[in-house]
């Protein structure tokens, strides 16, 4: 298993700070068994404001964070 700190070392400092804040908020709930970062940030192919020409438009691409949180079995929290 790859830990978040290994992946974070390849990111820009502002992204590390944002993900650490998100992680801290999730951990404070005391419900998380596991937090999984997946998608472009986990793979390392995220877009950080790149300008791209798409047909008639020029757009700025930014990736979002894809995070899966596995919680403890608490039926009162579930639908």
N, CA, C and O atoms as a Tinker XYZ file with bonds, in Angstrom:
   316  protein
     1  N      0.851000   -1.184000    0.000000    73     2
     2  CA     0.000000    0.000000    0.000000    64     1     3
     3  C      0.891000    1.239000    0.000000    63     2     4     5
     4  O      1.876000    1.304000    0.735000    81     3
     5  N      0.545000    2.202000   -0.812000    73     3     6
     6  CA     1.290000    3.458000   -0.871000    64     5     7
     7  C      0.627000    4.454000    0.065000    63     6     8     9
     8  O     -0.585000    4.661000   -0.002000    81     7
     9  N      1.405000    5.064000    0.926000    73     7    10
    10  CA     0.859000    6.031000    1.873000    64     9    11
    11  C      0.817000    7.420000    1.254000    63    10    12    13
    12  O      1.580000    7.736000    0.341000    81    11
    13  N     -0.087000    8.239000    1.768000    73    11    14
    14  CA    -0.303000    9.582000    1.247000    64    13    15
    15  C      0.985000   10.397000    1.217000    63    14    16    17
    16  O      1.213000   11.148000    0.270000    81    15
    17  N      1.821000   10.264000    2.227000    73    15    18
    18  CA     3.057000   11.055000    2.275000    64    17    19
    19  C      3.964000   10.786000    1.078000    63    18    20    21
    20  O      4.643000   11.696000    0.602000    81    19
    21  N      3.982000    9.533000    0.581000    73    19    22
    22  CA     4.796000    9.222000   -0.593000    64    21    23
    23  C      4.279000    9.959000   -1.820000    63    22    24    25
    24  O      5.072000   10.505000   -2.588000    81    23
    25  N      2.970000    9.985000   -2.019000    73    23    26
    26  CA     2.369000   10.674000   -3.156000    64    25    27
    27  C      2.511000   12.184000   -3.009000    63    26    28    29
    28  O      2.789000   12.884000   -3.983000    81    27
    29  N      2.321000   12.682000   -1.800000    73    27    30
    30  CA     2.374000   14.116000   -1.581000    64    29    31
    31  C      3.741000   14.697000   -1.892000    63    30    32    33
    32  O      3.837000   15.859000   -2.287000    81    31
    33  N      4.779000   13.931000   -1.728000    73    31    34
    34  CA     6.123000   14.462000   -1.954000    64    33    35
    35  C      6.328000   14.907000   -3.401000    63    34    36    37
    36  O      7.250000   15.672000   -3.682000    81    35
    37  N      5.490000   14.445000   -4.317000    73    35    38
    38  CA     5.619000   14.801000   -5.731000    64    37    39
    39  C      4.734000   15.989000   -6.115000    63    38    40    41
    40  O      4.772000   16.436000   -7.261000    81    39
    41  N      3.940000   16.506000   -5.176000    73    39    42
    42  CA     2.997000   17.579000   -5.474000    64    41    43
    43  C      3.563000   18.940000   -5.087000    63    42    44    45
    44  O      4.537000   19.038000   -4.341000    81    43
    45  N      2.930000   19.986000   -5.610000    73    43    46
    46  CA     3.271000   21.349000   -5.222000    64    45    47
    47  C      2.860000   21.577000   -3.772000    63    46    48    49
    48  O      1.926000   20.943000   -3.282000    81    47
    49  N      3.545000   22.468000   -3.093000    73    47    50
    50  CA     3.311000   22.707000   -1.671000    64    49    51
    51  C      1.861000   23.096000   -1.371000    63    50    52    53
    52  O      1.311000   22.646000   -0.366000    81    51
    53  N      1.227000   23.918000   -2.212000    73    51    54
    54  CA    -0.157000   24.325000   -1.930000    64    53    55
    55  C     -1.118000   23.144000   -1.996000    63    54    56    57
    56  O     -2.106000   23.115000   -1.263000    81    55
    57  N     -0.848000   22.178000   -2.854000    73    55    58
    58  CA    -1.688000   20.974000   -2.944000    64    57    59
    59  C     -1.479000   20.083000   -1.730000    63    58    60    61
    60  O     -2.425000   19.469000   -1.236000    81    59
    61  N     -0.249000   20.012000   -1.252000    73    59    62
    62  CA     0.045000   19.237000   -0.044000    64    61    63
    63  C     -0.725000   19.813000    1.138000    63    62    64    65
    64  O     -1.302000   19.065000    1.928000    81    63
    65  N     -0.737000   21.130000    1.261000    73    63    66
    66  CA    -1.439000   21.803000    2.355000    64    65    67
    67  C     -2.945000   21.533000    2.252000    63    66    68    69
    68  O     -3.585000   21.226000    3.257000    81    67
    69  N     -3.512000   21.645000    1.048000    73    67    70
    70  CA    -4.949000   21.400000    0.860000    64    69    71
    71  C     -5.324000   19.970000    1.220000    63    70    72    73
    72  O     -6.300000   19.746000    1.935000    81    71
    73  N     -4.558000   19.002000    0.733000    73    71    74
    74  CA    -4.873000   17.600000    1.022000    64    73    75
    75  C     -4.694000   17.286000    2.501000    63    74    76    77
    76  O     -5.453000   16.490000    3.053000    81    75
    77  N     -3.718000   17.887000    3.146000    73    75    78
    78  CA    -3.516000   17.672000    4.577000    64    77    79
    79  C     -4.693000   18.230000    5.372000    63    78    80    81
    80  O     -5.129000   17.614000    6.346000    81    79
    81  N     -5.204000   19.374000    4.972000    73    79    82
    82  CA    -6.376000   19.961000    5.621000    64    81    83
    83  C     -7.604000   19.060000    5.452000    63    82    84    85
    84  O     -8.341000   18.820000    6.408000    81    83
    85  N     -7.814000   18.569000    4.236000    73    83    86
    86  CA    -8.930000   17.659000    3.977000    64    85    87
    87  C     -8.803000   16.413000    4.841000    63    86    88    89
    88  O     -9.775000   15.976000    5.458000    81    87
    89  N     -7.590000   15.837000    4.883000    73    87    90
    90  CA    -7.353000   14.638000    5.690000    64    89    91
    91  C     -7.647000   14.909000    7.160000    63    90    92    93
    92  O     -8.302000   14.099000    7.817000    81    91
    93  N     -7.175000   16.030000    7.681000    73    91    94
    94  CA    -7.405000   16.356000    9.093000    64    93    95
    95  C     -8.886000   16.470000    9.412000    63    94    96    97
    96  O     -9.332000   16.005000   10.461000    81    95
    97  N     -9.651000   17.084000    8.520000    73    95    98
    98  CA   -11.099000   17.228000    8.748000    64    97    99
    99  C    -11.791000   15.876000    8.747000    63    98   100   101
   100  O    -12.700000   15.638000    9.542000    81    99
   101  N    -11.369000   15.006000    7.868000    73    99   102
   102  CA   -11.962000   13.663000    7.824000    64   101   103
   103  C    -11.605000   12.893000    9.080000    63   102   104   105
   104  O    -12.468000   12.250000    9.677000    81   103
   105  N    -10.346000   12.948000    9.490000    73   103   106
   106  CA    -9.883000   12.220000   10.675000    64   105   107
   107  C    -10.609000   12.704000   11.933000    63   106   108   109
   108  O    -10.906000   11.901000   12.817000    81   107
   109  N    -10.899000   14.006000   12.024000    73   107   110
   110  CA   -11.583000   14.561000   13.199000    64   109   111
   111  C    -12.975000   13.963000   13.409000    63   110   112   113
   112  O    -13.484000   13.969000   14.529000    81   111
   113  N    -13.588000   13.453000   12.354000    73   111   114
   114  CA   -14.912000   12.841000   12.505000    64   113   115
   115  C    -14.847000   11.538000   13.289000    63   114   116   117
   116  O    -15.856000   11.081000   13.826000    81   115
   117  N    -13.668000   10.944000   13.354000    73   115   118
   118  CA   -13.423000    9.665000   14.029000    64   117   119
   119  C    -14.244000    8.525000   13.429000    63   118   120   121
   120  O    -14.481000    7.513000   14.089000    81   119
   121  N    -14.670000    8.686000   12.199000    73   119   122
   122  CA   -15.434000    7.648000   11.516000    64   121   123
   123  C    -14.624000    6.947000   10.435000    63   122   124   125
   124  O    -14.966000    5.834000   10.034000    81   123
   125  N    -13.571000    7.572000    9.962000    73   123   126
   126  CA   -12.824000    7.040000    8.827000    64   125   127
   127  C    -11.941000    5.863000    9.234000    63   126   128   129
   128  O    -11.148000    5.949000   10.172000    81   127
   129  N    -12.100000    4.774000    8.508000    73   127   130
   130  CA   -11.207000    3.631000    8.669000    64   129   131
   131  C    -10.046000    3.751000    7.692000    63   130   132   133
   132  O     -8.928000    3.323000    7.976000    81   131
   133  N    -10.336000    4.345000    6.531000    73   131   134
   134  CA    -9.337000    4.462000    5.488000    64   133   135
   135  C     -9.683000    5.660000    4.607000    63   134   136   137
   136  O    -10.854000    5.922000    4.332000    81   135
   137  N     -8.662000    6.376000    4.172000    73   135   138
   138  CA    -8.834000    7.490000    3.241000    64   137   139
   139  C     -7.991000    7.165000    2.020000    63   138   140   141
   140  O     -6.788000    6.926000    2.127000    81   139
   141  N     -8.636000    7.156000    0.852000    73   139   142
   142  CA    -7.947000    6.775000   -0.379000    64   141   143
   143  C     -7.976000    7.942000   -1.366000    63   142   144   145
   144  O     -9.044000    8.435000   -1.730000    81   143
   145  N     -6.806000    8.369000   -1.788000    73   143   146
   146  CA    -6.670000    9.360000   -2.847000    64   145   147
   147  C     -6.512000    8.580000   -4.146000    63   146   148   149
   148  O     -5.607000    7.755000   -4.275000    81   147
   149  N     -7.393000    8.842000   -5.107000    73   147   150
   150  CA    -7.302000    8.145000   -6.390000    64   149   151
   151  C     -7.471000    9.155000   -7.517000    63   150   152   153
   152  O     -7.648000   10.346000   -7.259000    81   151
   153  N     -7.420000    8.703000   -8.733000    73   151   154
   154  CA    -7.584000    9.610000   -9.865000    64   153   155
   155  C     -6.274000   10.271000  -10.251000    63   154   156   157
   156  O     -5.190000    9.745000   -9.998000    81   155
   157  N     -6.401000   11.440000  -10.873000    73   155   158
   158  CA    -5.232000   12.090000  -11.475000    64   157   159
   159  C     -4.158000   12.492000  -10.463000    63   158   160   161
   160  O     -2.970000   12.432000  -10.779000    81   159
   161  N     -4.551000   12.898000   -9.255000    73   159   162
   162  CA    -3.529000   13.262000   -8.261000    64   161   163
   163  C     -2.781000   12.028000   -7.773000    63   162   164   165
   164  O     -1.579000   12.097000   -7.515000    81   163
   165  N     -3.464000   10.918000   -7.644000    73   163   166
   166  CA    -2.801000    9.679000   -7.229000    64   165   167
   167  C     -1.880000    9.155000   -8.328000    63   166   168   169
   168  O     -0.804000    8.627000   -8.045000    81   167
   169  N     -2.305000    9.304000   -9.572000    73   167   170
   170  CA    -1.487000    8.843000  -10.696000    64   169   171
   171  C     -0.342000    9.794000  -11.012000    63   170   172   173
   172  O      0.669000    9.385000  -11.584000    81   171
   173  N     -0.496000   11.057000  -10.645000    73   171   174
   174  CA     0.524000   12.052000  -10.940000    64   173   175
   175  C      0.340000   12.747000  -12.278000    63   174   176   177
   176  O      1.243000   13.450000  -12.731000    81   175
   177  N     -0.822000   12.566000  -12.927000    73   175   178
   178  CA    -1.056000   13.220000  -14.216000    64   177   179
   179  C     -2.127000   14.311000  -14.121000    63   178   180   181
   180  O     -2.875000   14.550000  -15.070000    81   179
   181  N     -2.184000   14.963000  -12.963000    73   179   182
   182  CA    -3.166000   16.025000  -12.716000    64   181   183
   183  C     -2.863000   17.261000  -13.555000    63   182   184   185
   184  O     -1.727000   17.482000  -13.974000    81   183
   185  N     -3.891000   18.054000  -13.787000    73   183   186
   186  CA    -3.756000   19.313000  -14.525000    64   185   187
   187  C     -3.798000   20.451000  -13.509000    63   186   188   189
   188  O     -4.725000   20.535000  -12.704000    81   187
   189  N     -2.809000   21.312000  -13.549000    73   187   190
   190  CA    -2.723000   22.390000  -12.571000    64   189   191
   191  C     -2.803000   23.747000  -13.260000    63   190   192   193
   192  O     -1.904000   24.578000  -13.131000    81   191
   193  N     -3.885000   23.955000  -13.986000    73   191   194
   194  CA    -4.083000   25.245000  -14.622000    64   193   195
   195  C     -3.500000   25.365000  -16.010000    63   194   196   197
   196  O     -3.279000   26.475000  -16.496000    81   195
   197  N     -3.245000   24.230000  -16.664000    73   195   198
   198  CA    -2.714000   24.281000  -18.019000    64   197   199
   199  C     -3.732000   24.899000  -18.972000    63   198   200   201
   200  O     -4.930000   24.631000  -18.881000    81   199
   201  N     -3.248000   25.710000  -19.864000    73   199   202
   202  CA    -4.083000   26.327000  -20.899000    64   201   203
   203  C     -4.110000   25.377000  -22.094000    63   202   204   205
   204  O     -3.065000   24.944000  -22.580000    81   203
   205  N     -5.321000   25.056000  -22.562000    73   203   206
   206  CA    -5.487000   24.106000  -23.657000    64   205   207
   207  C     -6.390000   24.716000  -24.719000    63   206   208   209
   208  O     -7.419000   25.314000  -24.407000    81   207
   209  N     -5.996000   24.560000  -25.964000    73   207   210
   210  CA    -6.795000   25.031000  -27.094000    64   209   211
   211  C     -7.690000   23.882000  -27.546000    63   210   212   213
   212  O     -7.202000   22.861000  -28.031000    81   211
   213  N     -9.005000   24.053000  -27.385000    73   211   214
   214  CA    -9.967000   23.034000  -27.787000    64   213   215
   215  C    -10.878000   23.630000  -28.850000    63   214   216   217
   216  O    -11.815000   24.366000  -28.542000    81   215
   217  N    -10.593000   23.308000  -30.087000    73   215   218
   218  CA   -11.413000   23.829000  -31.175000    64   217   219
   219  C    -11.420000   25.340000  -31.209000    63   218   220   221
   220  O    -10.391000   25.969000  -31.459000    81   219
   221  N    -12.594000   25.930000  -30.955000    73   219   222
   222  CA   -12.757000   27.385000  -30.988000    64   221   223
   223  C    -12.468000   28.056000  -29.649000    63   222   224   225
   224  O    -12.524000   29.281000  -29.538000    81   223
   225  N    -12.162000   27.257000  -28.640000    73   223   226
   226  CA   -12.014000   27.816000  -27.291000    64   225   227
   227  C    -10.646000   27.520000  -26.701000    63   226   228   229
   228  O    -10.009000   26.511000  -27.006000    81   227
   229  N    -10.225000   28.426000  -25.857000    73   227   230
   230  CA    -9.036000   28.200000  -25.049000    64   229   231
   231  C     -9.517000   28.094000  -23.609000    63   230   232   233
   232  O    -10.156000   29.010000  -23.092000    81   231
   233  N     -9.206000   26.966000  -22.960000    73   231   234
   234  CA    -9.684000   26.723000  -21.600000    64   233   235
   235  C     -8.510000   26.441000  -20.674000    63   234   236   237
   236  O     -7.426000   26.041000  -21.100000    81   235
   237  N     -8.768000   26.662000  -19.408000    73   235   238
   238  CA    -7.775000   26.353000  -18.391000    64   237   239
   239  C     -8.239000   25.093000  -17.673000    63   238   240   241
   240  O     -9.350000   25.046000  -17.145000    81   239
   241  N     -7.398000   24.089000  -17.656000    73   239   242
   242  CA    -7.768000   22.808000  -17.049000    64   241   243
   243  C     -7.166000   22.691000  -15.653000    63   242   244   245
   244  O     -5.981000   22.946000  -15.440000    81   243
   245  N     -8.014000   22.299000  -14.717000    73   243   246
   246  CA    -7.580000   22.032000  -13.338000    64   245   247
   247  C     -8.231000   20.739000  -12.869000    63   246   248   249
   248  O     -9.434000   20.539000  -13.033000    81   247
   249  N     -7.434000   19.882000  -12.295000    73   247   250
   250  CA    -7.958000   18.627000  -11.758000    64   249   251
   251  C     -8.525000   18.839000  -10.367000    63   250   252   253
   252  O     -8.075000   19.710000   -9.623000    81   251
   253  N     -9.515000   18.032000  -10.026000    73   251   254
   254  CA   -10.045000   18.041000   -8.663000    64   253   255
   255  C     -9.451000   16.853000   -7.911000    63   254   256   257
   256  O     -8.754000   16.020000   -8.489000    81   255
   257  N     -9.739000   16.792000   -6.622000    73   255   258
   258  CA    -9.279000   15.675000   -5.808000    64   257   259
   259  C    -10.345000   14.598000   -5.828000    63   258   260   261
   260  O    -11.531000   14.879000   -5.657000    81   259
   261  N     -9.916000   13.370000   -6.036000    73   259   262
   262  CA   -10.809000   12.222000   -5.948000    64   261   263
   263  C    -10.426000   11.480000   -4.676000    63   262   264   265
   264  O     -9.335000   10.920000   -4.570000    81   263
   265  N    -11.341000   11.487000   -3.714000    73   263   266
   266  CA   -11.050000   10.911000   -2.404000    64   265   267
   267  C    -12.183000    9.966000   -2.021000    63   266   268   269
   268  O    -13.358000   10.328000   -2.087000    81   267
   269  N    -11.817000    8.759000   -1.624000    73   267   270
   270  CA   -12.778000    7.780000   -1.119000    64   269   271
   271  C    -12.528000    7.634000    0.374000    63   270   272   273
   272  O    -11.394000    7.412000    0.799000    81   271
   273  N    -13.578000    7.757000    1.165000    73   271   274
   274  CA   -13.459000    7.592000    2.611000    64   273   275
   275  C    -14.272000    6.365000    3.009000    63   274   276   277
   276  O    -15.485000    6.316000    2.800000    81   275
   277  N    -13.595000    5.381000    3.582000    73   275   278
   278  CA   -14.260000    4.181000    4.092000    64   277   279
   279  C    -14.533000    4.450000    5.561000    63   278   280   281
   280  O    -13.619000    4.746000    6.329000    81   279
   281  N    -15.829000    4.343000    5.953000    73   279   282
   282  CA   -16.185000    4.647000    7.344000    64   281   283
   283  C    -16.524000    3.374000    8.110000    63   282   284   285
   284  O    -16.805000    2.326000    7.530000    81   283
   285  N    -16.487000    3.503000    9.422000    73   283   286
   286  CA   -16.863000    2.403000   10.299000    64   285   287
   287  C    -18.341000    2.121000   10.112000    63   286   288   289
   288  O    -19.107000    3.005000    9.729000    81   287
   289  N    -18.733000    0.910000   10.377000    73   287   290
   290  CA   -20.124000    0.495000   10.226000    64   289   291
   291  C    -20.970000    1.160000   11.308000    63   290   292   293
   292  O    -20.942000    0.749000   12.469000    81   291
   293  N    -21.716000    2.184000   10.923000    73   291   294
   294  CA   -22.583000    2.915000   11.842000    64   293   295
   295  C    -23.955000    3.035000   11.180000    63   294   296   297
   296  O    -24.205000    4.023000   10.489000    81   295
   297  N    -24.845000    2.072000   11.366000    73   295   298
   298  CA   -26.129000    2.061000   10.644000    64   297   299
   299  C    -26.915000    3.365000   10.762000    63   298   300   301
   300  O    -27.612000    3.740000    9.819000    81   299
   301  N    -26.823000    4.062000   11.891000    73   299   302
   302  CA   -27.588000    5.301000   12.042000    64   301   303
   303  C    -27.118000    6.408000   11.096000    63   302   304   305
   304  O    -27.839000    7.379000   10.868000    81   303
   305  N    -25.901000    6.259000   10.543000    73   303   306
   306  CA   -25.374000    7.248000    9.618000    64   305   307
   307  C    -25.731000    6.925000    8.174000    63   306   308   309
   308  O    -25.640000    7.784000    7.297000    81   307
   309  N    -26.135000    5.685000    7.933000    73   307   310
   310  CA   -26.415000    5.248000    6.585000    64   309   311
   311  C    -27.882000    5.478000    6.254000    63   310   312   313
   312  O    -28.704000    5.667000    7.151000    81   311
   313  N    -28.206000    5.461000    4.980000    73   311   314
   314  CA   -29.548000    5.738000    4.500000    64   313   315
   315  C    -30.463000    4.743000    5.109000    63   314   316
   316  O    -31.667000    4.772000    4.851000    81   315
